[in-house]
Amino acid sequence: MKKQETSLLAYIAENDLLSGDKKPAKKQAAASLHEAHEHAHTHPNKKKVVNRLARIEGHVRSIKEMVDADRDCSEVLIQIAAVRKALDNTAKVILKDHLEHCILHAIEKGDGSKSLQDFEAAIDQYLR
């Protein structure tokens, strides 16, 4: 992954993809997220992501049962923290997949600047 990130950054710098471009306003960036994936492709980590989400779903159900059973608050909070961490790790897989496949694909097609802006908007939405 490090080599791909370095090569992506080198490609951007070498081709001066971001010079002179104005970044879209946050609302425009958020709106462009819905238009960002016009190309059809399969996500190589789809099964991994779906499996992680299924485990997280089961974990959340367990937390709900803990609350219904009047379990100690600290135990419930520990489990909620574990779910949050699991969601963050799942998001990392999705973001890496997007970076490796969608943005590199867009750069190859010559749409690198817009794709990077869309990626930045996706990260902004995730970190809100």
C-alpha positions in Angstrom: 0.0 0.0 0.0 2.8 2.4 0.8 4.3 2.1 -2.6 0.9 2.8 -4.3 0.3 5.8 -2.1 3.8 7.1 -2.9 3.3 6.5 -6.6 -0.1 8.2 -6.5 1.3 11.2 -4.8 4.2 11.3 -7.3 1.8 11.0 -10.2 -0.2 13.9 -8.8 2.8 16.1 -8.3 4.4 15.1 -11.6 1.2 15.9 -13.6 0.3 18.9 -11.5 -3.3 17.7 -11.3 -4.4 20.0 -8.5 -3.0 23.3 -9.6 -5.5 26.0 -10.2 -8.4 23.9 -9.2 -10.8 25.4 -6.7 -12.1 22.9 -4.2 -15.9 22.7 -4.2 -17.8 24.0 -1.2 -18.7 21.4 1.4 -22.3 21.2 0.2 -21.2 20.8 -3.4 -18.6 18.2 -2.4 -21.2 16.2 -0.4 -23.6 16.4 -3.4 -20.9 15.2 -5.7 -20.5 12.0 -3.6 -23.7 10.7 -5.1 -22.3 11.3 -8.6 -18.8 10.1 -7.8 -19.2 6.5 -8.9 -20.4 6.5 -12.4 -18.1 3.7 -13.5 -19.1 0.1 -12.8 -16.7 -2.1 -10.9 -16.6 -4.8 -8.3 -15.0 -4.0 -4.9 -12.3 -6.5 -4.2 -13.0 -6.3 -0.4 -16.7 -6.5 -0.7 -17.0 -9.9 1.1 -14.6 -8.8 3.8 -16.7 -5.6 4.4 -20.0 -7.5 4.4 -18.6 -10.0 6.9 -17.3 -7.3 9.2 -20.6 -5.5 9.1 -22.5 -8.7 9.9 -20.3 -9.2 13.0 -20.8 -5.6 14.0 -24.5 -6.0 13.6 -24.5 -9.1 15.9 -22.3 -7.2 18.4 -24.8 -4.3 18.5 -27.6 -6.8 19.2 -25.6 -8.1 22.1 -25.1 -4.7 23.5 -28.9 -4.1 23.3 -29.4 -7.3 25.2 -26.9 -6.2 27.8 -28.9 -3.0 28.3 -32.1 -4.9 28.5 -30.5 -7.2 31.1 -29.4 -4.1 33.2 -25.7 -5.0 32.8 -23.1 -2.6 34.3 -22.8 0.7 32.4 -19.0 0.3 32.2 -19.4 -3.1 30.5 -21.9 -1.6 28.0 -19.6 1.3 27.3 -16.6 -1.0 26.7 -18.7 -2.9 24.1 -19.9 0.3 22.4 -16.2 1.4 22.1 -15.4 -2.0 20.5 -18.2 -1.5 18.0 -17.0 2.0 17.2 -13.5 0.7 16.6 -14.8 -2.1 14.4 -16.8 0.4 12.3 -13.7 2.6 12.0 -11.6 -0.4 10.8 -14.3 -1.3 8.3 -14.3 2.3 7.1 -10.5 2.1 6.6 -11.0 -1.0 4.4 -13.6 0.9 2.3 -11.4 4.0 2.0 -8.3 2.0 1.0 -10.4 0.2 -1.6 -11.7 3.5 -2.9 -8.2 5.0 -3.0 -6.6 1.9 -4.7 -9.3 1.2 -7.2 -11.5 4.2 -7.9 -9.1 7.1 -7.7 -6.3 5.2 -9.6 -8.9 4.3 -12.2 -10.0 7.9 -12.5 -6.4 9.1 -12.8 -5.8 6.7 -15.6 -8.8 8.1 -17.4 -7.7 11.7 -16.8 -10.3 12.5 -14.2 -7.8 12.6 -11.3 -8.5 16.1 -9.9 -12.2 15.5 -9.6 -11.8 12.1 -8.2 -9.4 13.4 -5.5 -11.9 16.1 -4.6 -14.6 13.5 -4.4 -12.3 11.4 -2.1 -11.7 14.4 0.1 -15.4 15.0 0.3 -15.9 11.4 1.3 -13.3 11.7 4.0 -14.9 14.9 5.2 -18.3 13.2 5.4 -16.8 10.3 7.3 -15.0 12.4 9.8 -18.0 14.7 10.6 
